[in-house]
């Protein structure tokens, strides 16, 4: 596992950069907004909730329901019209668990209702859509840009909140696969995924109080915000998953996750992605 530190000097290249993010009105997203503005970046935030303050230099807010494709496209269009380019995108918006898969509700006719999939819609589908829009805009400029996805440490383990865990496993999987697609296309775009552990956000009400009650310390949103900015700034980072816990940063995709798969498949066997590349080459 590769642990690293983030110095203030690592983030200075973000001055003057245009950043689009979702979920920037609270929690980690708000901490990212504040950090980026302090670094001199130009920030366009989309959120269904208004920010605590929108009267900030170099900051624009667009009311955005991330489950709406029309809203997401309007967010990106606003950023491009206002600044002429987009340099980095943070697909961050998320909500907490909603579904109870053991207890099905009934409608007025007594028929069983489909379980609540809102968390998967917000935490996975909207992240995928945001990343696709990001790639659309970034590939139009020679210098490309960077995309950061908001995953979670819950995407690495069994969790008794399966809708939330499923979404975060999905974000990790999408990030791993989309990074390969970007590489294969030869695009100057970097994509990385954040995997933070318990953080004081609004995903659960009063997380700090709950953590105190169960004798566990949650990290501050500012800790994760620094990792977000770092992934935007460091041009060497691509296709990585960054685990953030207790204020520490560890790269786990290249150091743990993919090596674990290689151990499972065994020496001399091609990966499924290598086989897929051969299949695609047949039609080239």
VEXPA-462934 format. One line per 8 residues: their letters; for each residue x, y, z of N, C-alpha, C. Coordinates in Angstrom, 1 decimal. Each point is the difference from the previous one (the first is absolute). Layout:
VEXPA-462934
a) X:Y:Z:X:Y:Z:X:Y:Z; ... .
END
This chain:
VEXPA-462934
xxxxxxxx) 0.8:-1.2:0.0:-0.8:1.2:0.0:0.9:1.2:0.0; -0.3:0.9:-0.9:0.9:1.2:-0.2:-0.6:1.2:0.7; 0.5:0.4:1.1:-0.5:1.2:0.8:0.8:1.2:-0.5; -0.7:1.1:-0.1:0.7:1.2:-0.4:-0.6:1.2:0.8; 0.7:1.1:-0.1:-0.4:1.2:0.7:-0.3:1.1:-1.0; -0.8:1.0:0.4:-0.3:1.1:-0.9:0.4:1.3:0.6; 0.9:0.7:-0.8:0.6:1.2:0.5:-0.8:1.2:-0.7; 0.0:1.1:0.7:-0.7:1.2:-0.6:0.5:0.3:-1.4 .
xxxxxxxx) 1.3:-0.2:-0.2:0.6:0.3:-1.3:-0.4:-0.9:-1.1; -0.6:-1.1:0.4:-0.5:-1.0:-1.0:-1.2:0.5:-0.7; -0.7:1.0:0.6:-1.3:0.4:-0.5:0.0:1.4:-0.7; 1.2:0.6:-0.1:0.0:1.4:-0.5:-0.3:0.1:-1.5; 0.1:-1.1:-0.8:-0.3:0.0:-1.4:-1.4:0.2:-0.3; -0.9:-0.1:1.0:-1.4:0.1:-0.2:-0.5:1.5:-0.1; 0.9:0.9:0.2:-0.3:1.4:-0.1:-0.4:0.3:-1.5; -1.2:0.6:-0.1:-0.5:0.4:-1.3:-0.7:-1.2:-0.8 .
xxxxxxxx) 0.0:-1.2:0.6:-0.7:-1.1:-0.7:-1.5:0.0:0.3; -0.7:-0.5:-1.0:-1.5:0.0:0.1:-0.4:-1.4:0.4; -0.7:-0.1:1.1:-0.5:-1.2:0.6:-1.5:-0.1:0.1; -0.6:-1.1:-0.5:-1.4:-0.2:0.1:-0.1:-1.2:1.1; -1.0:0.2:0.9:-0.2:-1.1:0.9:-1.5:-0.1:0.3; -0.4:-1.2:0.5:-1.4:-0.1:0.4:0.0:-0.2:1.6; -1.1:0.3:0.6:0.0:-0.1:1.5:0.9:0.9:0.7; 0.1:1.2:-0.5:1.0:1.0:0.6:-0.6:0.8:1.1 .
xxxxxxxx) -1.2:-0.2:0.5:-0.7:0.8:1.0:0.2:-0.4:1.4; 0.6:-1.2:0.2:0.1:-0.5:1.4:1.1:-1.1:0.0; 0.5:-0.3:1.2:0.9:-1.1:0.2:1.3:0.1:-0.8; 0.4:-1.1:-0.6:1.3:-0.1:-0.7:-0.1:1.0:-1.2; -1.1:0.1:-0.7:-0.1:0.9:-1.1:0.2:1.4:0.4; -0.6:0.4:1.1:0.2:1.4:0.4:1.5:0.3:0.4; 0.6:-1.0:0.7:1.4:0.1:0.3:0.9:0.1:-1.2; -0.4:-0.7:-1.1:0.8:0.1:-1.2:-0.2:1.4:-0.6 .
xxxxxxxx) -1.2:0.5:0.0:-0.3:1.3:-0.6:0.9:1.1:0.8; -0.1:-0.1:1.3:0.8:1.0:0.8:1.5:-0.1:-0.3; 0.5:-1.2:-0.1:1.4:-0.2:-0.2:0.4:0.5:-1.4; -0.8:-0.4:-1.0:0.3:0.4:-1.4:0.0:1.5:-0.1; -0.9:0.7:0.6:-0.1:1.5:-0.1:1.2:0.6:0.7; 0.4:-0.6:1.1:1.2:0.5:0.7:1.3:-0.1:-0.8; -0.1:-1.0:-0.9:1.2:-0.2:-0.9:-0.1:0.8:-1.3; -1.1:0.8:-0.1:-0.1:0.8:-1.2:-0.7:-0.7:-1.2 .
xxxxxxxx) -0.6:-1.1:0.2:-0.8:-0.6:-1.1:-1.3:0.6:-0.2; -0.6:-0.2:-1.2:-1.3:0.5:-0.3:-1.0:-1.2:0.1; -1.0:0.1:0.8:-0.8:-1.2:0.4:-1.4:0.2:-0.5; -0.6:-1.0:-0.6:-1.4:-0.1:-0.3:-0.6:-1.2:0.7; -0.9:0.2:0.9:-0.6:-1.0:0.8:-1.4:-0.3:-0.3; -0.4:-1.3:-0.2:-1.4:-0.4:-0.2:-0.4:-0.8:1.2; -1.2:0.4:0.6:-0.5:-0.7:1.1:-1.5:0.3:0.1; -0.8:-0.9:0.6:-1.4:0.2:0.1:-0.3:1.0:1.1 .
xxxxxxxx) 1.0:0.1:1.0:-0.1:0.9:1.1:0.8:1.3:-0.3; -0.4:1.1:0.4:0.8:1.2:-0.2:1.2:0.0:1.0; 1.1:0.6:-0.4:1.1:0.0:0.9:-0.2:1.0:1.1; 0.8:-0.1:1.1:-0.1:0.9:1.1:0.1:1.4:-0.4; 0.9:0.3:-1.0:0.2:1.3:-0.5:0.5:-0.1:-1.5; -0.7:0.7:-0.9:0.3:0.0:-1.4:0.7:1.3:-0.4; 0.2:0.9:1.0:0.6:1.3:-0.3:1.5:-0.1:0.2; 0.6:-0.8:-0.9:1.5:-0.2:0.1:0.6:0.3:-1.3 .
xxxxxxxx) 1.1:0.7:0.0:0.7:0.2:-1.3:0.4:-1.4:-0.7; -0.1:0.0:-1.3:0.4:-1.2:-0.7:-0.9:-1.2:0.2; -1.2:0.2:0.6:-0.9:-1.1:0.3:-1.3:0.2:-0.7; -0.5:-1.1:-0.6:-1.4:0.0:-0.6:-0.7:-1.2:0.5; -1.3:0.2:0.2:-0.9:-1.1:0.5:-1.1:-0.2:-1.0; -0.2:-1.3:-0.4:-1.1:-0.4:-0.9:-0.8:-1.0:0.8; -1.3:0.3:0.2:-0.9:-1.0:0.7:-0.1:-1.2:-0.9; 0.4:-1.2:0.6:0.1:-1.2:-0.9:-0.5:-1.2:0.8 .
xxxxxxxx) -0.9:-0.7:-0.6:-0.4:-1.3:0.4:0.8:-1.0:-0.8; 1.0:-0.6:0.7:0.9:-0.9:-0.7:-0.6:-1.2:-0.7; -1.2:-0.4:0.4:-0.7:-1.1:-0.7:-0.6:0.5:-1.3; 0.0:1.3:-0.3:-0.5:0.5:-1.2:1.1:0.3:-1.0; -0.1:-0.7:-1.1:1.0:0.2:-1.1:0.0:1.4:-0.5; -1.2:0.6:-0.1:-0.2:1.4:-0.5:0.7:0.9:1.0; -0.1:-0.2:1.3:0.6:0.9:1.0:1.5:-0.1:-0.1; 0.5:-1.2:-0.1:1.5:-0.2:-0.1:0.5:0.6:-1.3 .
xxxxxxxx) -0.6:-0.1:-1.1:0.5:0.6:-1.2:-0.1:1.5:0.1; -1.0:0.6:0.7:-0.1:1.4:0.2:1.2:0.5:0.9; 0.4:-0.8:1.0:1.1:0.4:0.8:1.3:0.1:-0.8; 0.3:-1.0:-0.8:1.2:0.1:-0.8:-0.1:1.1:-1.1; -1.1:0.2:-0.5:-0.2:1.1:-1.0:0.3:1.3:0.6; -0.5:0.2:1.2:0.2:1.3:0.7:1.5:0.2:0.3; 0.7:-1.0:0.4:1.4:0.1:0.3:0.8:0.4:-1.3; -0.3:-0.7:-1.1:0.7:0.2:-1.3:-0.3:1.4:-0.5 .
xxxxxxxx) -1.3:0.5:0.1:-0.4:1.3:-0.5:0.7:1.1:0.9; 0.1:-0.3:1.3:0.5:1.1:0.9:1.5:0.1:-0.1; 0.7:-1.1:-0.2:1.5:0.0:0.1:0.7:-0.4:-1.3; -0.7:-0.6:-0.9:0.6:-0.4:-1.3:0.7:-1.3:0.0; 0.1:-0.6:1.2:0.6:-1.3:0.0:-0.3:-0.7:1.4; 0.3:-1.3:0.1:-0.1:-0.7:1.3:1.3:-0.8:0.2; 0.6:0.2:1.1:1.3:-0.7:0.2:-0.1:-1.3:0.9; -0.9:0.0:1.0:-0.2:-1.1:0.9:-1.4:-0.2:0.4 .
xxxxxxxx) -0.4:-1.2:0.2:-1.4:-0.3:0.4:0.0:-0.9:1.2; -0.8:0.3:1.0:-0.1:-0.9:1.2:-1.5:-0.5:0.1; -0.2:-1.2:-0.3:-1.3:-0.7:0.1:-0.2:-0.4:1.4; -0.6:0.8:0.8:0.0:-0.2:1.4:-1.4:-0.2:0.7; -1.1:0.6:-0.6:-1.3:0.0:0.7:-0.4:-1.4:0.4; -0.5:-0.1:1.3:-0.4:-1.3:0.5:-1.0:0.1:1.2; -0.7:-1.0:0.3:-0.9:-0.1:1.1:0.3:-1.3:0.8; -0.6:-0.1:1.1:0.2:-1.2:0.9:-1.0:-1.1:-0.4 .
xxxxxxxx) 0.1:-1.1:0.7:-0.9:-1.2:-0.3:-1.5:0.4:0.1; -0.8:-0.6:-0.8:-1.4:0.2:-0.1:-0.8:-1.3:0.1; 0.5:-1.1:-0.6:-0.8:-1.2:-0.2:0.1:-1.0:1.1; -1.2:-0.7:0.2:0.0:-1.1:0.9:-0.4:-1.2:-0.8; 0.9:-0.8:-0.4:-0.2:-1.1:-0.9:-0.6:-1.3:0.7; -0.2:0.1:1.2:-0.7:-1.1:0.8:-1.5:0.3:0.2; -0.4:1.2:-0.1:-1.4:0.4:0.3:-0.5:0.8:-1.2; -0.9:-0.7:-0.8:-0.6:0.7:-1.1:-1.3:0.6:0.4 .
xxxxxxxx) -0.2:1.3:-0.5:-1.2:0.7:0.3:-1.1:-0.4:-1.1; -1.2:0.3:0.3:-1.1:-0.2:-0.9:-0.7:1.3:-0.4; -0.6:0.0:-1.2:-0.7:1.2:-0.5:-1.4:-0.1:0.5; -0.8:1.0:-0.5:-1.4:0.1:0.5:-0.9:-1.2:-0.4; 0.5:-0.8:-1.1:-0.7:-1.2:-0.4:0.5:-1.2:0.7; 1.0:0.1:0.9:0.5:-1.1:0.7:1.1:-0.8:-0.8; 0.4:0.6:-1.1:1.1:-0.6:-0.8:1.4:0.4:0.5; 0.9:-0.9:-0.1:1.4:0.4:0.5:0.6:1.0:-0.9 .
xxxxxxxx) 0.7:1.0:0.7:0.6:1.1:-0.7:1.5:-0.3:-0.2; 0.6:0.5:-1.1:1.4:-0.2:-0.3:0.8:0.7:1.1; 1.1:-0.6:0.4:0.9:0.6:1.1:0.5:1.4:-0.5; 0.3:0.8:0.9:0.5:1.3:-0.2:1.5:0.0:-0.6; 0.2:0.4:-1.2:1.3:0.0:-0.7:0.6:1.4:-0.1; -0.5:1.0:0.8:0.4:1.3:-0.1:1.5:0.2:0.2; 0.5:-0.8:1.0:1.5:0.1:0.3:0.8:-0.4:-1.1; -0.4:-1.1:-0.7:0.8:-0.5:-1.2:-0.1:1.1:-1.1 .
xxxxxxxx) -1.2:0.6:-0.2:-0.2:1.0:-1.0:1.0:1.2:0.2; 0.0:0.5:1.2:0.8:1.1:0.4:1.5:-0.3:0.0; 0.3:-1.0:0.8:1.4:-0.3:0.3:0.8:-0.8:-1.1; -0.7:-0.6:-0.9:0.7:-0.7:-1.1:-0.4:0.5:-1.4; -1.3:0.0:-0.3:-0.3:0.4:-1.3:0.3:1.5:-0.3; -0.2:0.9:1.0:0.4:1.4:-0.3:1.5:0.2:-0.1; 0.7:-0.8:0.8:1.5:0.1:-0.1:0.4:-0.5:-1.4; -0.5:-1.0:-0.6:0.3:-0.5:-1.3:-0.4:1.1:-1.0 .
xxxxxxxx) -1.2:0.6:0.1:-0.4:1.0:-1.0:0.9:1.2:0.1; 0.4:0.4:1.2:0.8:1.2:0.2:1.4:-0.3:-0.6; 0.5:-1.2:0.1:1.3:-0.3:-0.6:-0.1:0.0:-1.5; -1.1:-0.5:-0.5:-0.1:-0.1:-1.5:-0.1:1.5:-0.6; -0.7:0.9:0.7:0.0:1.3:-0.4:1.4:0.7:0.1; 0.6:-0.4:1.1:1.4:0.6:0.2:0.9:-0.4:-1.2; 0.0:-1.3:-0.4:0.8:-0.4:-1.1:-0.4:0.7:-1.3; -1.3:0.2:-0.2:-0.4:0.6:-1.2:0.6:1.4:-0.1 .
xxxxxxxx) 0.1:0.8:1.1:0.5:1.3:-0.1:1.5:0.0:0.0; 0.6:-0.8:0.9:1.5:0.0:0.1:0.7:-0.5:-1.3; -0.6:-0.9:-0.7:0.7:-0.5:-1.2:0.0:1.0:-1.1; -0.8:1.1:0.1:-0.1:1.0:-1.0:1.2:1.0:0.0; 0.8:-0.1:1.1:1.2:0.9:0.1:1.3:-0.8:0.0; 1.0:0.5:-0.6:1.2:-0.8:-0.2:0.6:-0.4:1.4; -0.1:0.9:1.0:0.6:-0.3:1.3:-0.8:-1.0:0.8; -1.2:-0.3:-0.5:-0.9:-1.0:0.8:-0.4:0.5:1.3 .
xxxxxxxx) 0.2:-0.8:1.1:-0.4:0.4:1.3:-0.1:-1.2:0.9; -0.6:0.2:1.2:-0.1:-1.1:0.9:-1.4:-0.2:0.6; -0.3:-1.2:0.3:-1.3:-0.4:0.6:0.3:-0.7:1.3; -0.7:0.4:1.1:0.1:-0.7:1.3:-1.4:-0.6:0.3; -0.1:-1.2:0.4:-1.3:-0.7:0.3:0.0:-0.1:1.6; -1.2:0.2:0.5:-0.2:-0.3:1.5:-0.5:-1.4:0.2; 0.9:-0.8:0.4:-0.3:-1.4:0.5:-0.1:0.0:1.5; 0.4:-1.1:0.6:-0.1:-0.1:1.4:0.7:-1.3:0.5 .
xxxxxxxx) 0.5:0.0:1.2:0.6:-1.2:0.5:-1.0:-1.1:0.1; -1.3:0.3:0.0:-1.1:-1.0:0.0:-0.1:-0.7:-1.3; 0.7:0.5:-1.0:0.1:-0.8:-1.3:1.1:-1.0:0.0; 0.6:-0.2:1.2:1.1:-1.0:0.1:-0.4:-1.2:0.9; -1.2:0.0:0.6:-0.3:-0.9:1.1:-1.5:-0.3:0.0; -0.3:-1.1:0.7:-1.5:-0.2:0.3:-0.5:1.1:0.9; -1.2:0.4:-0.2:-0.6:1.1:0.8:-1.5:-0.3:0.1; -0.5:0.2:1.2:-1.5:-0.2:0.3:-0.8:1.1:-0.4 .
xxxxxxxx) 0.4:0.7:-1.1:-0.8:1.0:-0.7:0.2:-0.2:-1.5; -0.6:-1.1:-0.5:0.4:-0.5:-1.3:-0.3:1.0:-1.2; -1.0:0.9:0.1:-0.2:0.9:-1.1:1.2:1.0:-0.1; 0.5:0.4:1.2:1.1:1.0:0.0:1.3:-0.8:-0.4; 0.2:-1.1:0.5:1.2:-0.8:-0.3:0.0:-0.4:-1.5; -1.1:-0.4:-0.5:-0.1:-0.4:-1.4:0.4:1.2:-0.9; -0.5:1.2:0.3:0.3:1.1:-0.8:1.5:0.3:0.1; 0.6:-0.1:1.2:1.4:0.4:0.1:0.9:-1.1:-0.6 .
xxxxxxxx) -0.4:-1.3:0.0:0.7:-1.0:-0.7:0.0:0.3:-1.5; -1.2:0.5:-0.4:-0.2:0.3:-1.4:0.9:1.2:-0.5; 0.1:1.0:0.9:0.9:1.1:-0.3:1.4:-0.4:-0.2; 0.5:-0.9:0.9:1.3:-0.5:-0.2:0.2:-0.8:-1.3; -1.0:-0.8:-0.3:0.1:-0.8:-1.2:-0.1:0.9:-1.3; -0.9:1.0:0.1:-0.1:0.9:-1.2:1.3:0.8:-0.1; 0.6:0.4:1.1:1.3:0.8:-0.1:1.1:-0.9:-0.6; 0.1:-1.2:0.4:1.0:-0.9:-0.5:-0.2:-0.2:-1.5 .
xxxxxxxx) -1.2:-0.3:-0.4:-0.3:-0.3:-1.4:0.1:1.2:-0.9; -0.5:1.2:0.5:0.0:1.2:-0.8:1.4:0.5:-0.2; 0.9:-0.2:1.0:1.4:0.4:-0.2:0.6:-0.8:-1.1; -0.3:-1.3:-0.1:0.5:-0.8:-1.1:-0.5:0.5:-1.4; -1.3:0.3:0.0:-0.6:0.5:-1.3:0.7:1.3:-0.4; 0.3:0.9:0.9:0.6:1.3:-0.3:1.4:-0.3:-0.5; 0.8:-0.9:0.6:1.3:-0.3:-0.4:0.0:-0.6:-1.4; -0.9:-0.9:-0.3:-0.1:-0.7:-1.3:-0.3:1.0:-1.1 .
xxxxxxxx) -0.8:1.0:0.4:-0.4:1.1:-1.0:1.2:1.0:-0.2; 1.0:-0.1:0.8:1.1:0.9:-0.1:-0.3:1.5:0.4; -1.0:0.1:0.9:-0.4:1.4:0.3:0.9:0.6:1.2; 0.2:1.3:-0.1:0.8:0.6:1.1:-0.8:0.3:1.2; -0.7:-1.0:0.5:-0.9:0.1:1.2:0.5:-0.9:1.1; 0.0:0.5:1.2:0.4:-0.9:1.1:-1.3:-0.2:0.9; -0.1:-1.2:0.4:-1.2:-0.3:0.9:0.4:-0.8:1.2; -0.4:0.4:1.2:0.3:-0.7:1.2:-1.2:0.0:0.9 .
xxxxxxxx) 0.0:-1.0:1.0:-1.1:-0.2:0.9:0.4:0.2:1.4; -0.7:0.7:0.8:0.2:0.2:1.4:-0.8:-1.1:0.8; 0.6:-0.5:1.0:-0.6:-1.0:0.8:0.1:0.3:1.5; -0.7:1.1:0.5:0.2:0.4:1.3:-0.8:-0.8:1.0; 0.5:-0.2:1.2:-0.7:-0.6:1.1:-0.8:1.0:0.7; -0.5:-0.3:1.2:-1.0:0.8:0.7:0.5:1.5:0.1; -0.9:0.9:-0.6:0.3:1.4:0.0:-1.2:0.8:0.5; 0.3:1.1:0.6:-1.1:0.8:0.6:-0.8:0.7:-1.1 .
xxxxxxxx) -1.0:-0.6:-0.5:-0.8:0.6:-1.1:-1.5:-0.2:0.4; -0.9:0.3:-0.9:-1.4:-0.1:0.2:-0.6:-1.3:-0.6; 0.9:-0.9:-0.4:-0.5:-1.3:-0.5:-0.9:-0.7:1.1; 0.4:0.1:1.2:-0.8:-0.4:1.2:-0.2:1.3:0.9; -1.2:0.1:0.6:-0.2:1.2:0.9:1.0:-0.1:1.2; 0.7:1.1:0.2:0.9:0.2:1.2:1.0:-1.2:0.0; 0.7:-0.1:-1.0:1.1:-1.1:-0.1:0.9:0.2:1.2; 0.5:1.2:0.3:0.9:0.2:1.0:-0.5:-0.5:1.4 .
xxxxxxxx) -1.3:0.3:0.2:-0.6:-0.5:1.3:-0.2:-1.5:0.0; -0.3:-0.6:-1.1:-0.2:-1.4:-0.1:1.4:-0.7:0.2; 1.0:0.6:-0.6:1.4:-0.6:0.2:0.4:0.0:1.4; -0.3:1.1:0.7:0.4:0.2:1.4:-0.7:-1.1:0.8; -1.3:-0.2:-0.3:-0.8:-1.0:0.7:0.5:-1.4:-0.1; 0.7:-0.3:-1.2:0.5:-1.3:-0.2:1.5:-0.1:0.1; 0.6:1.1:0.7:1.4:0.0:0.3:0.9:-0.1:-1.3; -0.4:0.7:-1.0:0.8:0.1:-1.2:0.1:1.4:-0.5 .
xxxxxxxx) 1.2:0.4:-0.5:0.3:1.3:-0.4:-0.2:0.1:-1.5; -0.8:0.9:-0.5:-0.1:0.2:-1.4:0.9:1.1:-0.4; 0.5:0.0:-1.3:0.9:1.0:-0.5:-0.8:1.2:-0.5; 0.7:1.1:-0.1:-0.7:1.2:-0.5:-0.1:0.0:-1.5; -1.0:0.7:-0.6:-0.1:0.1:-1.4:1.2:0.6:-0.7; 0.7:0.9:0.8:1.2:0.7:-0.6:1.1:-1.0:-0.3; 0.1:-1.1:0.7:1.0:-1.0:-0.3:-0.3:-0.6:-1.4; -1.2:-0.3:-0.2:-0.4:-0.6:-1.3:0.1:1.0:-1.1 .
xxxxxxxx) -0.3:1.3:0.3:0.1:1.0:-1.0:1.4:0.2:-0.5; 1.0:-0.2:0.9:1.4:0.2:-0.5:0.4:-1.2:-1.0; -0.5:-1.1:0.3:0.2:-1.1:-1.0:-0.6:0.2:-1.3; -1.2:0.6:0.0:-0.7:0.4:-1.2:0.8:1.0:-0.8; 0.4:1.0:0.6:0.8:1.0:-0.7:1.3:-0.5:-0.5; 0.6:-0.9:0.8:1.3:-0.6:-0.4:-0.1:-0.8:-1.2; -1.1:-0.8:-0.2:-0.2:-0.8:-1.1:-0.3:0.9:-1.3; -0.5:1.1:0.2:-0.2:1.0:-1.1:1.3:0.6:-0.4 .
xxxxxxxx) 0.9:0.2:1.0:1.3:0.7:-0.3:1.1:-0.9:-0.4; 0.1:-1.2:0.4:1.1:-0.9:-0.3:-0.2:-0.7:-1.3; 0.8:0.5:-1.0:-0.2:-0.5:-1.4:0.5:-1.5:-0.1; 0.6:-0.5:1.0:0.5:-1.4:-0.1:-1.1:-1.0:0.5; -1.0:0.5:0.6:-1.0:-1.0:0.6:-1.1:-0.3:-1.0; -0.2:-1.3:-0.3:-1.0:-0.4:-0.9:-0.3:-1.5:0.3; -1.3:-0.3:0.0:-0.4:-1.4:0.2:0.2:-0.5:1.4; 0.0:0.9:0.9:0.3:-0.3:1.4:-1.2:0.0:0.9 .
xxxxxxxx) 0.0:-0.7:1.1:-1.0:0.1:1.0:0.7:0.4:1.3; -0.4:1.1:0.6:0.6:0.6:1.2:-0.8:-0.2:1.2; 0.5:-0.8:0.9:-0.7:-0.3:1.3:0.4:1.1:1.0; -1.0:0.6:0.6:0.2:1.1:0.9:-0.6:-0.3:1.3; 0.8:-0.2:1.0:-0.5:-0.4:1.4:1.0:0.6:1.0; -0.6:0.5:1.1:0.8:0.6:1.1:0.9:1.0:-0.5; -0.3:0.7:-1.0:0.8:1.1:-0.5:1.2:-0.5:-0.8; 0.0:-1.3:-0.4:1.1:-0.5:-0.8:-0.4:-0.4:-1.4 .
xxxxxxxx) 0.9:0.1:-0.9:-0.3:-0.3:-1.4:0.8:-1.2:-0.5; -0.7:-0.9:-0.6:0.6:-1.3:-0.5:-0.5:-0.3:-1.4; 0.9:-0.3:-0.9:-0.4:-0.4:-1.3:-0.2:-1.5:0.0; -1.2:-0.6:-0.4:-0.3:-1.4:0.2:-0.3:-0.7:-1.3; -0.3:0.7:-1.1:-0.3:-0.7:-1.2:1.3:-0.8:-0.6; 1.0:0.8:-0.2:1.2:-0.6:-0.6:0.9:-0.8:1.0; -0.2:0.3:1.3:0.8:-0.7:1.0:-0.7:-1.2:0.6; -1.3:0.0:0.0:-0.7:-1.1:0.7:-1.1:-0.7:-0.9 .
xxxxxxxx) -0.9:0.8:-0.5:-1.2:-0.6:-0.7:0.4:-0.7:-1.2; 0.7:0.6:-1.0:0.3:-0.7:-1.2:1.0:-1.1:0.2; 1.0:0.2:0.9:0.9:-1.2:0.3:-0.8:-1.2:0.6; -1.0:0.3:0.8:-0.8:-1.1:0.5:-0.7:-0.8:-1.1; -0.5:0.8:-1.0:-0.7:-0.7:-1.1:1.0:-0.9:-0.8; 1.2:0.6:-0.2:1.1:-0.8:-0.7:0.4:-1.3:0.7; -0.1:0.1:1.4:0.3:-1.2:0.8:-1.1:-1.0:-0.2; -1.2:0.4:0.0:-1.2:-0.8:-0.2:0.0:-0.7:-1.4 .
xxxxxxxx) 0.3:0.7:-1.0:-0.1:-0.6:-1.4:1.2:-0.9:-0.3; 1.1:0.2:0.7:1.2:-0.8:-0.2:0.9:0.5:-1.0; 1.3:-0.4:0.1:1.0:0.4:-1.0:-0.3:-0.6:-1.4; 0.3:0.7:-1.0:-0.1:-0.4:-1.4:-1.4:0.1:-0.6; -1.0:0.3:0.8:-1.3:0.1:-0.5:-0.3:1.5:-0.3; -0.6:0.3:-1.2:-0.3:1.4:-0.3:-1.2:0.5:0.9; 0.0:1.3:0.2:-1.1:0.6:0.7:-1.2:0.0:-0.9; -1.2:0.2:0.6:-1.2:0.1:-0.9:0.1:1.3:-0.8 .
xxxxxxxx) 0.6:1.0:0.5:0.1:1.2:-0.8:1.0:-0.2:-1.2; 1.0:-0.8:0.2:0.9:-0.3:-1.1:-0.7:-0.8:-1.1; -0.9:-0.9:0.4:-0.7:-0.8:-1.0:-1.0:0.9:-0.7; -0.7:0.9:0.7:-0.9:1.0:-0.6:0.7:0.9:-1.0; 1.2:0.4:0.3:0.8:0.8:-0.9:0.3:-0.8:-1.3; 0.2:-1.3:0.1:0.2:-0.8:-1.2:-1.3:-0.1:-0.8; -1.1:-0.1:0.7:-1.3:-0.1:-0.7:-0.3:1.3:-0.8; 0.3:1.1:0.7:-0.2:1.3:-0.7:0.9:0.2:-1.2 .
xxxx) 1.2:-0.6:0.1:1.0:0.1:-1.0:-0.5:-0.7:-1.3; -0.8:-1.0:0.2:-0.5:-0.8:-1.2:-0.8:0.9:-0.9; -0.7:1.0:0.6:-0.8:0.8:-0.9:0.7:1.3:-0.4; 1.2:0.1:0.3:0.8:1.3:-0.3:0.3:0.0:-1.5 .
END
